[in-house]
Amino acid sequence: MVNPYHTKRAKELNDNSPTKSDKKDALTIAKLVRDGR
């Protein structure tokens, strides 16, 4: 389970783009898991 707030904040920090897509969210979640966050 991933907190949507954490995904949103991490996505904003990575690319600062307001666009939302499932592919982008999945990539952001994978990076967070990889980094142990």
PDB file of N, H, CA, C and O in Angstrom:
ATOM      1  N   MET A   1       0.844  -1.163   0.000  1.00  0.00           N
ATOM      2  CA  MET A   1       0.000   0.000   0.000  1.00  0.00           C
ATOM      3  C   MET A   1       0.898   1.237   0.000  1.00  0.00           C
ATOM      4  O   MET A   1       1.846   1.332   0.779  1.00  0.00           O
ATOM      5  N   VAL A   2       0.587   2.166  -0.874  1.00  0.00           N
ATOM      6  H   VAL A   2      -0.183   2.088  -1.507  1.00  0.00           H
ATOM      7  CA  VAL A   2       1.373   3.388  -0.987  1.00  0.00           C
ATOM      8  C   VAL A   2       0.452   4.578  -0.740  1.00  0.00           C
ATOM      9  O   VAL A   2      -0.650   4.660  -1.283  1.00  0.00           O
ATOM     10  N   ASN A   3       0.926   5.482   0.081  1.00  0.00           N
ATOM     11  H   ASN A   3       1.821   5.416   0.522  1.00  0.00           H
ATOM     12  CA  ASN A   3       0.172   6.682   0.372  1.00  0.00           C
ATOM     13  C   ASN A   3       0.172   7.589  -0.862  1.00  0.00           C
ATOM     14  O   ASN A   3       1.245   7.953  -1.344  1.00  0.00           O
ATOM     15  N   PRO A   4      -0.995   7.963  -1.384  1.00  0.00           N
ATOM     16  CA  PRO A   4      -1.044   8.808  -2.577  1.00  0.00           C
ATOM     17  C   PRO A   4      -0.349  10.155  -2.389  1.00  0.00           C
ATOM     18  O   PRO A   4       0.185  10.717  -3.346  1.00  0.00           O
ATOM     19  N   TYR A   5      -0.353  10.669  -1.170  1.00  0.00           N
ATOM     20  H   TYR A   5      -0.786  10.212  -0.393  1.00  0.00           H
ATOM     21  CA  TYR A   5       0.318  11.940  -0.902  1.00  0.00           C
ATOM     22  C   TYR A   5       1.817  11.830  -1.154  1.00  0.00           C
ATOM     23  O   TYR A   5       2.419  12.734  -1.733  1.00  0.00           O
ATOM     24  N   HIS A   6       2.418  10.729  -0.724  1.00  0.00           N
ATOM     25  H   HIS A   6       1.929   9.994  -0.254  1.00  0.00           H
ATOM     26  CA  HIS A   6       3.849  10.523  -0.927  1.00  0.00           C
ATOM     27  C   HIS A   6       4.171  10.414  -2.418  1.00  0.00           C
ATOM     28  O   HIS A   6       5.177  10.949  -2.884  1.00  0.00           O
ATOM     29  N   THR A   7       3.318   9.727  -3.151  1.00  0.00           N
ATOM     30  H   THR A   7       2.500   9.293  -2.772  1.00  0.00           H
ATOM     31  CA  THR A   7       3.526   9.590  -4.589  1.00  0.00           C
ATOM     32  C   THR A   7       3.453  10.954  -5.268  1.00  0.00           C
ATOM     33  O   THR A   7       4.274  11.276  -6.126  1.00  0.00           O
ATOM     34  N   LYS A   8       2.473  11.739  -4.879  1.00  0.00           N
ATOM     35  H   LYS A   8       1.806  11.477  -4.181  1.00  0.00           H
ATOM     36  CA  LYS A   8       2.310  13.074  -5.476  1.00  0.00           C
ATOM     37  C   LYS A   8       3.518  13.954  -5.187  1.00  0.00           C
ATOM     38  O   LYS A   8       4.034  14.615  -6.089  1.00  0.00           O
ATOM     39  N   ARG A   9       3.973  13.968  -3.941  1.00  0.00           N
ATOM     40  H   ARG A   9       3.554  13.432  -3.208  1.00  0.00           H
ATOM     41  CA  ARG A   9       5.119  14.807  -3.566  1.00  0.00           C
ATOM     42  C   ARG A   9       6.391  14.356  -4.282  1.00  0.00           C
ATOM     43  O   ARG A   9       7.162  15.190  -4.757  1.00  0.00           O
ATOM     44  N   ALA A  10       6.614  13.057  -4.362  1.00  0.00           N
ATOM     45  H   ALA A  10       5.988  12.380  -3.977  1.00  0.00           H
ATOM     46  CA  ALA A  10       7.810  12.551  -5.028  1.00  0.00           C
ATOM     47  C   ALA A  10       7.774  12.882  -6.517  1.00  0.00           C
ATOM     48  O   ALA A  10       8.799  13.226  -7.105  1.00  0.00           O
ATOM     49  N   LYS A  11       6.596  12.780  -7.123  1.00  0.00           N
ATOM     50  H   LYS A  11       5.763  12.500  -6.645  1.00  0.00           H
ATOM     51  CA  LYS A  11       6.455  13.088  -8.546  1.00  0.00           C
ATOM     52  C   LYS A  11       6.735  14.571  -8.789  1.00  0.00           C
ATOM     53  O   LYS A  11       7.385  14.927  -9.771  1.00  0.00           O
ATOM     54  N   GLU A  12       6.252  15.422  -7.910  1.00  0.00           N
ATOM     55  H   GLU A  12       5.724  15.133  -7.112  1.00  0.00           H
ATOM     56  CA  GLU A  12       6.491  16.857  -8.051  1.00  0.00           C
ATOM     57  C   GLU A  12       7.975  17.177  -7.925  1.00  0.00           C
ATOM     58  O   GLU A  12       8.487  18.049  -8.627  1.00  0.00           O
ATOM     59  N   LEU A  13       8.659  16.481  -7.041  1.00  0.00           N
ATOM     60  H   LEU A  13       8.243  15.773  -6.470  1.00  0.00           H
ATOM     61  CA  LEU A  13      10.086  16.723  -6.870  1.00  0.00           C
ATOM     62  C   LEU A  13      10.896  16.216  -8.053  1.00  0.00           C
ATOM     63  O   LEU A  13      11.920  16.803  -8.403  1.00  0.00           O
ATOM     64  N   ASN A  14      10.443  15.127  -8.672  1.00  0.00           N
ATOM     65  H   ASN A  14       9.611  14.650  -8.388  1.00  0.00           H
ATOM     66  CA  ASN A  14      11.199  14.537  -9.778  1.00  0.00           C
ATOM     67  C   ASN A  14      11.105  15.341 -11.062  1.00  0.00           C
ATOM     68  O   ASN A  14      12.128  15.625 -11.686  1.00  0.00           O
ATOM     69  N   ASP A  15       9.896  15.715 -11.470  1.00  0.00           N
ATOM     70  H   ASP A  15       9.065  15.485 -10.963  1.00  0.00           H
ATOM     71  CA  ASP A  15       9.779  16.379 -12.768  1.00  0.00           C
ATOM     72  C   ASP A  15       9.005  17.695 -12.742  1.00  0.00           C
ATOM     73  O   ASP A  15       8.942  18.394 -13.753  1.00  0.00           O
ATOM     74  N   ASN A  16       8.420  18.036 -11.605  1.00  0.00           N
ATOM     75  H   ASN A  16       8.470  17.468 -10.784  1.00  0.00           H
ATOM     76  CA  ASN A  16       7.703  19.296 -11.445  1.00  0.00           C
ATOM     77  C   ASN A  16       6.658  19.519 -12.533  1.00  0.00           C
ATOM     78  O   ASN A  16       6.423  20.651 -12.957  1.00  0.00           O
ATOM     79  N   SER A  17       6.041  18.445 -12.975  1.00  0.00           N
ATOM     80  H   SER A  17       6.232  17.526 -12.630  1.00  0.00           H
ATOM     81  CA  SER A  17       5.017  18.523 -14.009  1.00  0.00           C
ATOM     82  C   SER A  17       3.653  18.199 -13.407  1.00  0.00           C
ATOM     83  O   SER A  17       3.523  17.232 -12.656  1.00  0.00           O
ATOM     84  N   PRO A  18       2.640  18.994 -13.728  1.00  0.00           N
ATOM     85  CA  PRO A  18       1.313  18.735 -13.165  1.00  0.00           C
ATOM     86  C   PRO A  18       0.579  17.579 -13.846  1.00  0.00           C
ATOM     87  O   PRO A  18      -0.477  17.161 -13.372  1.00  0.00           O
ATOM     88  N   THR A  19       1.117  17.060 -14.945  1.00  0.00           N
ATOM     89  H   THR A  19       1.975  17.400 -15.331  1.00  0.00           H
ATOM     90  CA  THR A  19       0.428  15.982 -15.647  1.00  0.00           C
ATOM     91  C   THR A  19       0.421  14.717 -14.809  1.00  0.00           C
ATOM     92  O   THR A  19       1.350  14.452 -14.046  1.00  0.00           O
ATOM     93  N   LYS A  20      -0.639  13.942 -14.963  1.00  0.00           N
ATOM     94  H   LYS A  20      -1.393  14.157 -15.583  1.00  0.00           H
ATOM     95  CA  LYS A  20      -0.784  12.707 -14.194  1.00  0.00           C
ATOM     96  C   LYS A  20      -1.097  11.576 -15.154  1.00  0.00           C
ATOM     97  O   LYS A  20      -1.957  11.700 -16.026  1.00  0.00           O
ATOM     98  N   SER A  21      -0.394  10.481 -14.980  1.00  0.00           N
ATOM     99  H   SER A  21       0.304  10.380 -14.271  1.00  0.00           H
ATOM    100  CA  SER A  21      -0.698   9.290 -15.761  1.00  0.00           C
ATOM    101  C   SER A  21      -0.351   8.066 -14.924  1.00  0.00           C
ATOM    102  O   SER A  21       0.494   8.134 -14.032  1.00  0.00           O
ATOM    103  N   ASP A  22      -1.003   6.953 -15.216  1.00  0.00           N
ATOM    104  H   ASP A  22      -1.690   6.898 -15.941  1.00  0.00           H
ATOM    105  CA  ASP A  22      -0.733   5.733 -14.463  1.00  0.00           C
ATOM    106  C   ASP A  22       0.700   5.279 -14.667  1.00  0.00           C
ATOM    107  O   ASP A  22       1.324   4.769 -13.737  1.00  0.00           O
ATOM    108  N   LYS A  23       1.230   5.456 -15.867  1.00  0.00           N
ATOM    109  H   LYS A  23       0.723   5.871 -16.622  1.00  0.00           H
ATOM    110  CA  LYS A  23       2.604   5.046 -16.150  1.00  0.00           C
ATOM    111  C   LYS A  23       3.588   5.855 -15.309  1.00  0.00           C
ATOM    112  O   LYS A  23       4.540   5.301 -14.760  1.00  0.00           O
ATOM    113  N   LYS A  24       3.362   7.155 -15.209  1.00  0.00           N
ATOM    114  H   LYS A  24       2.588   7.606 -15.655  1.00  0.00           H
ATOM    115  CA  LYS A  24       4.249   8.018 -14.426  1.00  0.00           C
ATOM    116  C   LYS A  24       4.159   7.679 -12.941  1.00  0.00           C
ATOM    117  O   LYS A  24       5.171   7.651 -12.240  1.00  0.00           O
ATOM    118  N   ASP A  25       2.924   7.420 -12.462  1.00  0.00           N
ATOM    119  H   ASP A  25       2.102   7.443 -13.031  1.00  0.00           H
ATOM    120  CA  ASP A  25       2.745   7.058 -11.056  1.00  0.00           C
ATOM    121  C   ASP A  25       3.438   5.738 -10.737  1.00  0.00           C
ATOM    122  O   ASP A  25       4.065   5.606  -9.686  1.00  0.00           O
ATOM    123  N   ALA A  26       3.330   4.768 -11.629  1.00  0.00           N
ATOM    124  H   ALA A  26       2.820   4.875 -12.483  1.00  0.00           H
ATOM    125  CA  ALA A  26       3.977   3.472 -11.411  1.00  0.00           C
ATOM    126  C   ALA A  26       5.488   3.625 -11.357  1.00  0.00           C
ATOM    127  O   ALA A  26       6.150   2.994 -10.533  1.00  0.00           O
ATOM    128  N   LEU A  27       6.029   4.453 -12.226  1.00  0.00           N
ATOM    129  H   LEU A  27       5.491   4.966 -12.896  1.00  0.00           H
ATOM    130  CA  LEU A  27       7.481   4.688 -12.233  1.00  0.00           C
ATOM    131  C   LEU A  27       7.921   5.373 -10.945  1.00  0.00           C
ATOM    132  O   LEU A  27       8.954   5.020 -10.378  1.00  0.00           O
ATOM    133  N   THR A  28       7.159   6.333 -10.488  1.00  0.00           N
ATOM    134  H   THR A  28       6.319   6.620 -10.949  1.00  0.00           H
ATOM    135  CA  THR A  28       7.483   7.033  -9.244  1.00  0.00           C
ATOM    136  C   THR A  28       7.437   6.083  -8.058  1.00  0.00           C
ATOM    137  O   THR A  28       8.321   6.127  -7.202  1.00  0.00           O
ATOM    138  N   ILE A  29       6.426   5.227  -7.988  1.00  0.00           N
ATOM    139  H   ILE A  29       5.707   5.191  -8.683  1.00  0.00           H
ATOM    140  CA  ILE A  29       6.308   4.253  -6.897  1.00  0.00           C
ATOM    141  C   ILE A  29       7.472   3.268  -6.940  1.00  0.00           C
ATOM    142  O   ILE A  29       8.031   2.927  -5.898  1.00  0.00           O
ATOM    143  N   ALA A  30       7.842   2.810  -8.134  1.00  0.00           N
ATOM    144  H   ALA A  30       7.388   3.087  -8.981  1.00  0.00           H
ATOM    145  CA  ALA A  30       8.967   1.884  -8.272  1.00  0.00           C
ATOM    146  C   ALA A  30      10.264   2.525  -7.782  1.00  0.00           C
ATOM    147  O   ALA A  30      11.073   1.864  -7.132  1.00  0.00           O
ATOM    148  N   LYS A  31      10.464   3.785  -8.082  1.00  0.00           N
ATOM    149  H   LYS A  31       9.807   4.323  -8.610  1.00  0.00           H
ATOM    150  CA  LYS A  31      11.671   4.490  -7.615  1.00  0.00           C
ATOM    151  C   LYS A  31      11.670   4.633  -6.104  1.00  0.00           C
ATOM    152  O   LYS A  31      12.707   4.474  -5.460  1.00  0.00           O
ATOM    153  N   LEU A  32      10.492   4.936  -5.529  1.00  0.00           N
ATOM    154  H   LEU A  32       9.650   5.065  -6.052  1.00  0.00           H
ATOM    155  CA  LEU A  32      10.411   5.052  -4.075  1.00  0.00           C
ATOM    156  C   LEU A  32      10.718   3.737  -3.391  1.00  0.00           C
ATOM    157  O   LEU A  32      11.409   3.710  -2.373  1.00  0.00           O
ATOM    158  N   VAL A  33      10.206   2.640  -3.943  1.00  0.00           N
ATOM    159  H   VAL A  33       9.644   2.661  -4.770  1.00  0.00           H
ATOM    160  CA  VAL A  33      10.469   1.317  -3.374  1.00  0.00           C
ATOM    161  C   VAL A  33      11.939   0.965  -3.516  1.00  0.00           C
ATOM    162  O   VAL A  33      12.547   0.442  -2.582  1.00  0.00           O
ATOM    163  N   ARG A  34      12.512   1.248  -4.676  1.00  0.00           N
ATOM    164  H   ARG A  34      12.018   1.673  -5.434  1.00  0.00           H
ATOM    165  CA  ARG A  34      13.915   0.951  -4.919  1.00  0.00           C
ATOM    166  C   ARG A  34      14.811   1.694  -3.934  1.00  0.00           C
ATOM    167  O   ARG A  34      15.796   1.140  -3.445  1.00  0.00           O
ATOM    168  N   ASP A  35      14.467   2.953  -3.642  1.00  0.00           N
ATOM    169  H   ASP A  35      13.667   3.402  -4.039  1.00  0.00           H
ATOM    170  CA  ASP A  35      15.265   3.758  -2.733  1.00  0.00           C
ATOM    171  C   ASP A  35      14.966   3.468  -1.264  1.00  0.00           C
ATOM    172  O   ASP A  35      15.635   3.998  -0.377  1.00  0.00           O
ATOM    173  N   GLY A  36      13.960   2.623  -1.004  1.00  0.00           N
ATOM    174  H   GLY A  36      13.417   2.192  -1.724  1.00  0.00           H
ATOM    175  CA  GLY A  36      13.631   2.241   0.359  1.00  0.00           C
ATOM    176  C   GLY A  36      12.817   3.274   1.112  1.00  0.00           C
ATOM    177  O   GLY A  36      12.873   3.328   2.340  1.00  0.00           O
ATOM    178  N   ARG A  37      12.076   4.080   0.412  1.00  0.00           N
ATOM    179  H   ARG A  37      12.030   4.036  -0.586  1.00  0.00           H
ATOM    180  CA  ARG A  37      11.266   5.125   1.069  1.00  0.00           C
ATOM    181  C   ARG A  37       9.872   4.640   1.322  1.00  0.00           C
ATOM    182  O   ARG A  37       9.050   5.379   1.865  1.00  0.00           O
TER     183      ARG A  37
END
